[in-house]
Amino acid sequence: MTKQLTSEPALSLGSTLRKCAYFLFRKQKLQSLFLVFLIVLSGIIPSVDSLFLQNITDAIEGFSDKDLQQTNLVEMLFKWVIIYALWWEGLNILWRVYDYAYLKIMPKIKAQVIDEFYDHIQHHSHEFFQNNLAGDISNRITEASRSLEMVFAFANEKIIRKLSVILFAMLTLYSVHIIIASIFLAWVVLFVGSSLLFARTINNYSTIYGKDKALVAGKIVDSISNISAIRMFASHRFERRYITTHLTSLVKSDQSMQWFMFKLRYFLGTSCTLMICAMIFYIITLRSNLDISIGQCVLVITLCLAVIADTWDLTQEFGDLFEQVGSFNQSMSLLEKCAITDHPDAKPLIVKEPRIEFQNVTFKYYNNSNSFNNKSLIITPCERIGLVGFSGSGKSTFTSLISRLYEIESGKIMIDGQDISKVSLETLRQNISIIPQEPILFHRSIRENIAYGKLGASDEEIRQAAKSAHIDEFITNLPKGYDTICGERGNNFSGGQRQRIVIARALLKEAPILILDEATNSLDTHTEKLIQSSLQQLMEGKTVLVIAHRLSTLLHMDRILVFDKGHVVEDGTHAKLRKNADLYKTLWDNY
């Protein structure tokens, strides 16, 4: 059964970086490698800068006071100034090439990540969306894109570049003296080793922080989505306290991560102090023995300080890196294996005779409620079936199984002799029209919402469907007509208006199987009578399942299925069921 999104550490740092690399290099391999190459090349900058200072210092040292009086100092250093200027202009060009390559590559990669994550969640079960906040899911999708960019930028511009800087610095210091290079190497091993040693702990802290941040975002979206209820019950103070409770957990996880980073930075800072002191002591010793020049002393000091500054900058941003790693880990849980997927050899569903058959079907929710146990049932082509029962008795679950919104545990559900688990989900759902109990619309135009039933439908087809649903007159009287935006979930319109737009959408789809889940529940009596004639027209030649609490709407059904606690307890016509002293008669007598 579908679980809630995981909140446990999903990936180690190495696994996260490999997963990021997968998204980066899969479709933009050469371009991404080019960015990495430019960053590696930039690692030589501190070493070259220090070499310039060494040569300038040694050049000045090589002149006596008398030479300086006889030689124009500007002329002496002119060559180095020109070379240094050309060097920096070259660096300017290098970084602009990097920026240009980045802006050409990264936006595409980010869009691909969002597209892939969004496409993947479409294949999760209906239960997945019931068990997880929409705001949490949405936040994780957008965070995946943003976190990927941040992790790549950090890994490329910080980690890879720093390693490149260290490598070139090591080679440069080795050219001065092997002991100096050895001191530097010992510090690198201590610094990098400590960072890697504590990486897993930081990753765990950051994953918890990422989970808490995603949860807070989801709770805020959930609260805003129910703003009408909050105002209706004057509960804004309660909601604020509710959000504050989750913010407290967010603050604690953030502080825990920052406190650990504080201790790590202190340790690494002490190692920097020891390294620079050892380096200064040793170069003074070497200089006193005239084993190195003053220029080389300048090179060693400036290069070590540059590397320390560069590397220390890395530790300062460790928290940001692992925060993004935590966010990316949380997003990766969206890519867990979908509970409902197409069969490897799935074929399109072709419906000539819309016959529905349940063959020994067993199903239960994750909490074991409202289960079907070894249920067999046949609905003949073009038969009209009414579904009745108390709320929560299993009526909507029954219709959801036909659409394969949930996966059954055993048995088969057949449509026109084809096992729905072995046909493509897309063609299965294309053959079923559903008018839900709660009419929800996209935050798009009325035209787009109606046309959702038949993508590419002409304006004439859209308008004809609206007329049949008795909503055309209302739409045309709006200032923007069919281009009017429906608002979030269709909240710009009343329940009855939303329901008629949804009915128009179903009329346009013309699928061979029609499911009406309290389709006229939100309509007034006058509009319901108008809609009934349209629904009768819509039902022609279709297999129809009608869920209704108003039993009078089921009088002309071919059969009525009575549900109780997830089981079909009665099956027959209205006249037949009324004669039995069972649940249906009780429902009818109390109607």
C-alpha positions as CSV (number, residue, x, y, z in Angstrom):
1,M,0.0,0.0,0.0
2,T,1.1,3.6,-0.6
3,K,3.0,5.2,2.2
4,Q,3.5,8.8,3.1
5,L,6.5,10.5,1.7
6,T,9.6,9.3,3.5
7,S,11.3,11.6,6.1
8,E,14.3,9.4,6.7
9,P,17.7,10.2,5.2
10,A,17.3,8.8,1.7
11,L,20.8,9.2,0.3
12,S,24.3,9.7,1.5
13,L,26.3,12.7,0.3
14,G,28.1,10.6,-2.3
15,S,24.8,9.1,-3.5
16,T,23.2,12.5,-3.7
17,L,26.1,13.9,-5.7
18,R,25.9,10.9,-8.0
19,K,22.2,11.4,-8.5
20,C,22.7,15.0,-9.2
21,A,25.4,14.1,-11.8
22,Y,22.9,11.7,-13.4
23,F,20.4,14.5,-14.0
24,L,23.2,16.9,-15.1
25,F,25.0,14.7,-17.5
26,R,22.2,12.5,-18.9
27,K,21.1,15.0,-21.5
28,Q,23.7,17.8,-21.2
29,K,26.8,15.7,-20.9
30,L,29.3,17.6,-23.0
31,Q,28.1,21.0,-21.9
32,S,28.2,20.0,-18.2
33,L,31.7,18.5,-18.6
34,F,32.8,21.8,-20.2
35,L,31.6,23.7,-17.1
36,V,33.6,21.3,-15.0
37,F,36.7,21.8,-17.2
38,L,36.5,25.6,-16.9
39,I,36.3,25.3,-13.1
40,V,39.3,22.9,-12.9
41,L,41.3,25.3,-15.1
42,S,40.4,28.2,-12.7
43,G,42.1,26.3,-9.9
44,I,45.5,27.5,-11.2
45,I,44.7,31.1,-10.4
46,P,46.1,31.4,-6.8
47,S,49.3,29.6,-7.8
48,V,49.8,31.9,-10.8
49,D,49.1,35.0,-8.7
50,S,51.6,33.9,-6.1
51,L,54.2,33.2,-8.8
52,F,53.7,36.7,-10.2
53,L,54.4,38.1,-6.7
54,Q,57.5,35.9,-6.4
55,N,58.9,37.1,-9.7
56,I,58.2,40.7,-9.0
57,T,59.7,40.5,-5.5
58,D,62.8,38.7,-6.7
59,A,63.2,41.2,-9.5
60,I,63.1,44.1,-7.0
61,E,65.4,42.2,-4.6
62,G,67.9,41.7,-7.5
63,F,68.6,45.4,-7.8
64,S,70.8,47.3,-5.5
65,D,70.0,50.8,-4.4
66,K,72.5,52.1,-6.9
67,D,70.8,50.1,-9.7
68,L,67.4,51.4,-8.7
69,Q,68.8,55.0,-8.9
70,Q,70.2,54.3,-12.4
71,T,67.1,52.4,-13.7
72,N,63.6,53.6,-14.0
73,L,61.6,51.3,-11.6
74,V,58.5,51.6,-13.8
75,E,60.4,50.4,-16.8
76,M,61.8,47.5,-14.9
77,L,58.3,46.4,-13.8
78,F,56.5,47.3,-17.0
79,K,56.9,43.9,-18.4
80,W,55.3,42.3,-15.3
81,V,52.5,44.8,-15.2
82,I,51.6,44.0,-18.9
83,I,51.8,40.3,-18.3
84,Y,49.7,40.6,-15.1
85,A,47.1,42.7,-16.9
86,L,46.8,40.2,-19.7
87,W,46.5,37.4,-17.2
88,W,43.6,39.1,-15.4
89,E,41.9,39.9,-18.7
90,G,42.2,36.3,-19.6
91,L,40.6,35.4,-16.3
92,N,37.8,37.8,-17.0
93,I,37.2,36.1,-20.4
94,L,37.4,32.7,-18.7
95,W,34.7,33.5,-16.2
96,R,32.4,35.1,-18.8
97,V,32.7,32.0,-20.9
98,Y,31.7,30.0,-17.8
99,D,28.7,32.3,-17.1
100,Y,27.6,32.1,-20.7
101,A,27.8,28.3,-20.7
102,Y,26.0,28.1,-17.4
103,L,23.1,30.3,-18.5
104,K,22.7,28.2,-21.7
105,I,22.8,24.8,-19.8
106,M,21.3,25.2,-16.3
107,P,17.8,26.6,-17.1
108,K,17.2,23.6,-19.4
109,I,18.4,21.1,-16.8
110,K,16.1,22.7,-14.1
111,A,13.2,22.5,-16.5
112,Q,13.9,18.9,-17.3
113,V,14.0,18.0,-13.6
114,I,10.7,19.6,-12.9
115,D,9.2,18.0,-16.0
116,E,10.5,14.5,-15.0
117,F,9.4,14.8,-11.4
118,Y,5.9,16.0,-12.4
119,D,5.6,13.3,-15.0
120,H,6.6,10.6,-12.4
121,I,4.1,11.6,-9.7
122,Q,1.3,11.4,-12.2
123,H,1.7,7.7,-12.1
124,H,1.5,7.4,-8.3
125,S,-1.7,5.9,-6.9
126,H,-4.7,7.9,-5.8
127,E,-3.9,6.9,-2.3
128,F,-0.5,8.6,-2.6
129,F,-2.2,12.0,-3.1
130,Q,-4.6,11.3,-0.3
131,N,-1.8,10.6,2.2
132,N,0.4,13.5,1.3
133,L,-0.2,17.3,1.3
134,A,-0.4,18.8,-2.1
135,G,1.7,21.7,-0.9
136,D,4.4,19.3,0.3
137,I,4.5,17.5,-3.1
138,S,4.6,20.8,-5.0
139,N,7.3,22.1,-2.7
140,R,9.5,19.0,-3.2
141,I,9.2,19.3,-7.0
142,T,10.3,22.9,-7.1
143,E,12.9,22.2,-4.4
144,A,14.4,19.4,-6.5
145,S,15.2,21.8,-9.3
146,R,16.5,24.6,-7.1
147,S,18.5,22.2,-4.9
148,L,20.0,20.5,-7.9
149,E,21.3,23.8,-9.2
150,M,22.7,24.7,-5.8
151,V,24.4,21.4,-5.2
152,F,25.9,21.5,-8.7
153,A,27.1,25.1,-8.2
154,F,28.6,24.1,-4.9
155,A,30.2,20.9,-6.0
156,N,31.6,22.5,-9.2
157,E,32.6,26.0,-8.0
158,K,33.5,25.0,-4.4
159,I,34.5,21.4,-4.1
160,I,36.0,20.7,-7.6
161,R,37.6,24.2,-7.8
162,K,39.1,23.9,-4.3
163,L,40.5,20.5,-5.1
164,S,42.0,22.0,-8.2
165,V,43.4,24.9,-6.2
166,I,45.0,22.5,-3.7
167,L,46.5,20.3,-6.5
168,F,48.1,23.3,-8.3
169,A,49.2,24.8,-4.9
170,M,50.8,21.4,-4.0
171,L,52.8,21.3,-7.2
172,T,53.9,25.0,-6.8
173,L,55.0,24.5,-3.2
174,Y,56.8,21.3,-4.2
175,S,58.8,23.3,-6.7
176,V,60.0,25.5,-3.8
177,H,60.8,22.9,-1.2
178,I,59.6,19.3,-0.5
179,I,59.2,19.9,3.3
180,I,57.0,22.9,2.6
181,A,54.9,20.8,0.3
182,S,54.8,18.0,3.0
183,I,53.5,20.4,5.7
184,F,50.8,21.6,3.3
185,L,49.9,18.0,2.4
186,A,49.5,17.1,6.0
187,W,47.1,20.0,6.6
188,V,45.1,19.1,3.5
189,V,44.7,15.5,4.7
190,L,43.6,16.7,8.1
191,F,41.2,19.3,6.7
192,V,39.7,17.3,3.9
193,G,39.6,14.0,6.0
194,S,37.8,15.7,8.8
195,S,35.3,17.2,6.4
196,L,34.6,13.9,4.8
197,L,34.5,12.1,8.2
198,F,31.7,14.4,9.5
199,A,29.9,14.6,6.2
200,R,27.5,11.8,7.0
201,T,26.5,13.5,10.4
202,I,26.0,16.8,8.6
203,N,23.9,15.0,6.0
204,N,21.7,13.5,8.6
205,Y,21.1,16.9,10.3
206,S,20.4,18.5,6.9
207,T,17.9,15.8,5.8
208,I,15.9,16.3,9.0
209,Y,16.0,20.0,8.4
210,G,14.9,19.5,4.8
211,K,12.0,17.3,6.0
212,D,10.8,19.9,8.5
213,K,11.1,22.7,6.0
214,A,9.0,20.7,3.4
215,L,6.4,19.9,6.1
216,V,6.1,23.5,7.2
217,A,5.6,24.5,3.5
218,G,2.9,21.8,3.1
219,K,1.1,22.9,6.3
220,I,1.1,26.6,5.2
221,V,-0.4,25.6,1.8
222,D,-3.0,23.4,3.4
223,S,-4.0,26.3,5.7
224,I,-4.2,28.8,2.9
225,S,-6.2,26.4,0.8
226,N,-8.8,26.4,3.6
227,I,-8.8,30.1,4.3
228,S,-12.6,30.2,4.0
229,A,-13.0,27.7,6.8
230,I,-10.5,29.6,8.9
231,R,-12.5,32.8,8.6
232,M,-15.8,31.0,9.0
233,F,-14.7,29.6,12.4
234,A,-12.6,32.7,13.4
235,S,-9.7,30.3,14.0
236,H,-6.8,32.3,12.6
237,R,-5.2,32.4,16.1
238,F,-5.5,28.6,16.3
239,E,-4.0,28.2,12.8
240,R,-1.1,30.5,13.7
241,R,-0.4,28.4,16.8
242,Y,-0.7,25.2,14.7
243,I,1.9,26.5,12.2
244,T,4.1,27.8,15.0
245,T,4.2,24.3,16.5
246,H,5.8,23.0,13.3
247,L,8.0,26.1,13.1
248,T,9.4,25.1,16.5
249,S,10.6,21.8,15.1
250,L,12.1,23.6,12.1
251,V,14.0,26.0,14.4
252,K,15.3,23.1,16.5
253,S,16.5,21.1,13.5
254,D,18.1,24.2,12.0
255,Q,19.9,25.1,15.3
256,S,21.1,21.5,15.7
257,M,22.7,21.6,12.2
258,Q,24.2,25.0,12.8
259,W,25.6,24.0,16.2
260,F,27.4,21.0,14.7
261,M,28.8,23.2,11.9
262,F,30.0,25.7,14.6
263,K,32.1,23.0,16.3
264,L,33.4,21.6,13.0
265,R,34.5,25.1,11.9
266,Y,36.3,25.7,15.1
267,F,38.2,22.5,14.7
268,L,39.1,23.3,11.1
269,G,40.0,26.9,12.0
270,T,42.5,25.6,14.5
271,S,44.1,23.4,11.9
272,C,44.5,26.4,9.7
273,T,46.2,28.3,12.5
274,L,48.6,25.4,13.1
275,M,49.4,25.0,9.4
276,I,50.2,28.7,8.8
277,C,52.4,28.9,12.0
278,A,54.3,25.8,11.0
279,M,54.8,27.1,7.5
280,I,56.1,30.6,8.6
281,F,58.4,29.0,11.1
282,Y,59.9,26.7,8.5
283,I,60.3,29.3,5.7
284,I,62.1,31.6,8.2
285,T,64.4,28.7,8.9
286,L,65.0,28.1,5.2
287,R,65.6,31.8,4.5
288,S,68.0,32.1,7.4
289,N,70.1,29.4,5.7
290,L,69.6,31.2,2.3
291,D,67.9,28.0,0.9
292,I,65.0,30.1,-0.5
293,S,64.7,33.6,-1.9
294,I,62.5,36.4,-0.4
295,G,60.3,36.0,-3.5
296,Q,59.8,32.3,-2.6
297,C,58.9,33.3,0.9
298,V,56.3,35.7,-0.4
299,L,55.0,32.9,-2.7
300,V,54.6,30.4,0.1
301,I,52.9,32.8,2.5
302,T,50.5,34.3,-0.1
303,L,49.7,31.0,-1.6
304,C,48.9,29.3,1.7
305,L,46.8,32.3,2.8
306,A,44.9,32.2,-0.5
307,V,44.3,28.4,-0.2
308,I,43.2,28.8,3.5
309,A,40.8,31.7,2.5
310,D,39.4,29.6,-0.3
311,T,39.0,26.5,1.7
312,W,37.7,28.3,4.7
313,D,35.1,29.8,2.5
314,L,34.1,26.2,1.7
315,T,33.5,25.4,5.4
316,Q,31.4,28.5,5.8
317,E,29.1,27.2,3.1
318,F,29.0,23.6,4.2
319,G,25.7,24.3,6.0
320,D,24.1,25.6,2.8
321,L,25.4,22.6,0.8
322,F,24.0,20.1,3.2
323,E,20.7,22.0,3.5
324,Q,20.4,21.7,-0.3
325,V,21.4,18.0,-0.1
326,G,18.7,17.5,2.5
327,S,16.1,19.2,0.3
328,F,17.2,17.1,-2.7
329,N,16.9,14.0,-0.6
330,Q,13.4,14.9,0.3
331,S,12.5,15.5,-3.3
332,M,14.0,12.2,-4.4
333,S,11.4,10.3,-2.3
334,L,8.9,11.4,-5.0
335,L,10.7,9.2,-7.4
336,E,10.1,6.0,-5.4
337,K,8.5,3.2,-7.4
338,C,4.9,4.0,-8.3
339,A,2.3,1.7,-6.9
340,I,0.4,1.7,-10.1
341,T,2.2,1.5,-13.4
342,D,1.6,0.2,-16.9
343,H,2.2,-3.5,-17.5
344,P,5.5,-4.0,-19.5
345,D,3.4,-5.3,-22.4
346,A,0.4,-3.0,-21.9
347,K,-1.8,-2.6,-24.9
348,P,-4.4,0.1,-25.6
349,L,-7.9,-0.6,-24.3
350,I,-10.3,-0.9,-27.2
351,V,-14.0,-0.9,-26.1
352,K,-16.7,-2.1,-28.4
353,E,-19.0,-3.5,-25.8
354,P,-18.6,-1.7,-22.4
355,R,-19.0,-4.7,-20.3
356,I,-17.5,-4.5,-16.8
357,E,-16.7,-7.7,-14.8
358,F,-15.2,-8.2,-11.3
359,Q,-13.6,-11.6,-11.0
360,N,-12.8,-12.6,-7.4
361,V,-11.5,-9.1,-6.6
362,T,-9.9,-8.5,-3.2
363,F,-9.0,-5.0,-2.2
364,K,-8.4,-3.1,1.1
365,Y,-7.1,0.3,2.0
366,Y,-3.8,0.6,3.9
367,N,-5.8,0.9,7.2
368,N,-7.8,-2.3,6.2
369,S,-11.1,-0.4,6.0
370,N,-13.9,-0.9,3.5
371,S,-12.4,-3.9,1.9
372,F,-13.7,-6.0,-1.0
373,N,-13.1,-9.7,-0.4
374,N,-13.2,-12.2,-3.3
375,K,-15.9,-10.1,-5.0
376,S,-17.4,-11.2,-8.4
377,L,-19.8,-9.1,-10.3
378,I,-20.9,-8.5,-13.9
379,I,-22.2,-5.3,-15.4
380,T,-23.5,-5.9,-19.0
381,P,-22.9,-3.4,-21.8
382,C,-25.0,-0.2,-21.7
383,E,-26.5,-1.3,-18.3
384,R,-27.4,1.5,-15.9
385,I,-26.4,0.7,-12.4
386,G,-27.3,2.7,-9.3
387,L,-24.9,2.5,-6.3
388,V,-26.4,3.3,-2.8
389,G,-25.3,3.0,0.8
390,F,-24.3,5.0,3.8
391,S,-21.4,7.4,3.5
392,G,-18.1,5.4,3.6
393,S,-19.7,2.2,2.6
394,G,-17.5,1.7,-0.5
395,K,-19.4,3.1,-3.4
396,S,-16.7,5.6,-4.6
397,T,-14.0,2.9,-4.0
398,F,-15.9,0.6,-6.3
399,T,-15.9,3.1,-9.1
400,S,-12.3,4.1,-8.4
401,L,-11.2,0.5,-8.9
402,I,-12.7,0.5,-12.3
403,S,-10.5,3.5,-13.2
404,R,-7.6,1.8,-11.6
405,L,-7.0,4.6,-9.2
406,Y,-6.1,1.9,-6.7
407,E,-4.4,-1.5,-7.2
408,I,-6.3,-4.6,-6.2
409,E,-4.6,-7.3,-4.2
410,S,-6.0,-10.2,-6.2
411,G,-8.5,-11.1,-8.9
412,K,-9.2,-9.3,-12.1
413,I,-11.3,-6.4,-13.3
414,M,-12.3,-6.8,-17.0
415,I,-13.6,-4.2,-19.4
416,D,-14.9,-5.7,-22.7
417,G,-12.9,-8.9,-21.9
418,Q,-9.6,-7.0,-21.3
419,D,-7.8,-7.1,-17.9
420,I,-7.4,-3.5,-16.9
421,S,-4.1,-4.2,-15.2
422,K,-2.7,-5.2,-18.6
423,V,-3.9,-2.2,-20.7
424,S,-2.4,1.2,-20.7
425,L,-3.6,3.5,-17.9
426,E,-4.0,6.3,-20.5
427,T,-6.4,4.5,-22.8
428,L,-8.2,3.0,-19.8
429,R,-9.1,6.4,-18.4
430,Q,-9.8,7.8,-21.8
431,N,-12.7,5.3,-22.0
432,I,-14.2,6.5,-18.7
433,S,-16.0,9.8,-18.0
434,I,-16.4,10.8,-14.4
435,I,-18.5,13.5,-13.0
436,P,-17.3,13.7,-9.4
437,Q,-19.1,14.6,-6.2
438,E,-16.8,17.6,-5.6
439,P,-16.5,19.6,-8.8
440,I,-13.0,20.9,-9.0
441,L,-11.7,23.1,-11.9
442,F,-8.3,24.2,-13.0
443,H,-7.2,27.8,-12.4
444,R,-7.6,28.3,-16.2
445,S,-10.3,29.7,-18.5
446,I,-13.8,28.1,-18.7
447,R,-13.0,27.2,-22.3
448,E,-9.9,25.3,-21.3
449,N,-11.7,23.5,-18.5
450,I,-14.5,22.3,-20.7
451,A,-12.1,21.3,-23.5
452,Y,-10.2,19.1,-21.0
453,G,-12.8,16.5,-21.9
454,K,-11.7,16.5,-25.5
455,L,-8.3,18.1,-26.1
456,G,-8.3,20.0,-29.3
457,A,-12.1,20.5,-29.4
458,S,-13.5,23.3,-31.5
459,D,-15.2,26.3,-30.0
460,E,-18.5,25.1,-31.5
461,E,-18.1,21.7,-29.7
462,I,-17.3,23.4,-26.5
463,R,-20.2,25.7,-26.7
464,Q,-22.6,22.9,-27.6
465,A,-21.5,20.9,-24.6
466,A,-22.1,24.0,-22.4
467,K,-25.6,24.4,-23.9
468,S,-26.4,20.8,-23.1
469,A,-25.2,21.4,-19.5
470,H,-27.3,24.5,-19.3
471,I,-24.3,26.7,-18.5
472,D,-23.8,28.6,-21.8
473,E,-26.1,31.5,-21.0
474,F,-24.3,32.1,-17.7
475,I,-20.9,32.0,-19.4
476,T,-21.8,34.3,-22.3
477,N,-23.1,36.9,-19.8
478,L,-19.7,37.0,-18.0
479,P,-17.5,40.0,-19.1
480,K,-14.9,37.7,-20.6
481,G,-17.2,34.9,-21.5
482,Y,-15.5,31.6,-22.1
483,D,-12.1,33.2,-21.4
484,T,-13.1,33.9,-17.8
485,I,-10.6,32.4,-15.3
486,C,-12.3,29.9,-13.0
487,G,-10.0,30.6,-10.0
488,E,-8.2,28.1,-7.8
489,R,-10.2,24.9,-7.7
490,G,-13.0,26.9,-9.5
491,N,-13.7,29.0,-6.4
492,N,-14.8,32.0,-8.6
493,F,-18.1,30.1,-9.2
494,S,-20.8,28.5,-7.0
495,G,-20.9,24.8,-6.5
496,G,-23.8,24.4,-9.0
497,Q,-22.0,26.4,-11.7
498,R,-18.8,24.4,-11.2
499,Q,-20.8,21.2,-11.4
500,R,-22.4,22.2,-14.7
501,I,-19.0,23.1,-16.2
502,V,-17.8,19.6,-15.1
503,I,-20.9,18.0,-16.7
504,A,-20.2,19.9,-20.0
505,R,-16.6,18.5,-19.9
506,A,-18.0,15.0,-19.5
507,L,-20.5,15.6,-22.3
508,L,-17.7,16.6,-24.6
509,K,-15.6,13.5,-23.8
510,E,-18.2,10.9,-24.9
511,A,-16.5,7.9,-23.3
512,P,-18.3,4.5,-23.4
513,I,-18.4,4.2,-19.6
514,L,-19.9,7.0,-17.5
515,I,-19.6,7.4,-13.7
516,L,-21.8,9.9,-11.9
517,D,-20.8,10.5,-8.3
518,E,-23.6,12.6,-6.9
519,A,-23.4,14.5,-10.2
520,T,-26.5,16.7,-9.4
521,N,-25.8,17.1,-5.7
522,S,-24.8,20.8,-5.9
523,L,-27.7,21.8,-8.1
524,D,-30.9,23.5,-7.2
525,T,-34.2,21.7,-8.1
526,H,-34.9,23.7,-11.2
527,T,-31.3,23.3,-12.6
528,E,-31.3,19.6,-11.7
529,K,-34.4,19.0,-13.8
530,L,-32.8,20.7,-16.7
531,I,-29.6,18.7,-16.3
532,Q,-31.4,15.4,-16.0
533,S,-32.5,15.6,-19.6
534,S,-28.9,16.3,-20.7
535,L,-27.7,13.3,-18.6
536,Q,-30.3,11.1,-20.1
537,Q,-28.9,12.1,-23.5
538,L,-25.3,11.5,-22.2
539,M,-26.2,8.0,-21.0
540,E,-27.4,6.7,-24.3
541,G,-25.3,3.8,-25.5
542,K,-23.1,3.9,-22.5
543,T,-22.5,1.7,-19.4
544,V,-23.5,4.0,-16.5
545,L,-22.7,3.8,-12.8
546,V,-24.6,6.4,-10.7
547,I,-23.8,7.0,-7.1
548,A,-26.7,8.9,-5.4
549,H,-28.1,9.6,-1.9
550,R,-31.3,10.8,-3.5
551,L,-32.8,7.4,-4.1
552,S,-35.5,8.9,-6.4
553,T,-32.8,9.5,-9.0
554,L,-32.3,5.8,-9.3
555,L,-35.8,4.7,-10.0
556,H,-35.1,4.1,-13.6
557,M,-31.8,2.2,-13.2
558,D,-31.6,-1.3,-14.6
559,R,-30.1,-2.5,-11.3
560,I,-29.2,-1.1,-8.0
561,L,-26.2,-2.3,-5.9
562,V,-26.4,-1.7,-2.2
563,F,-23.1,-1.2,-0.3
564,D,-22.4,-1.7,3.4
565,K,-19.0,-1.6,5.0
566,G,-17.2,-2.3,1.6
567,H,-19.4,-5.2,0.6
568,V,-22.3,-5.4,-2.0
569,V,-25.0,-6.7,0.2
570,E,-28.0,-6.4,-2.2
571,D,-28.3,-6.4,-6.0
572,G,-31.6,-5.9,-7.9
573,T,-34.1,-3.5,-9.3
574,H,-35.8,-0.8,-7.2
575,A,-39.1,-2.8,-7.2
576,K,-37.4,-6.0,-6.2
577,L,-35.2,-4.5,-3.4
578,R,-38.2,-2.6,-1.9
579,K,-39.9,-6.0,-1.3
580,N,-37.0,-7.2,0.8
581,A,-36.8,-6.3,4.5
582,D,-33.1,-5.4,4.1
583,L,-30.9,-2.3,4.0
584,Y,-32.3,-0.8,0.8
585,K,-35.9,-0.9,2.1
586,T,-34.6,0.8,5.3
587,L,-32.9,3.5,3.2
588,W,-36.0,4.0,1.1
589,D,-38.3,4.2,4.0
590,N,-36.1,6.8,5.7
591,Y,-35.7,8.8,2.4
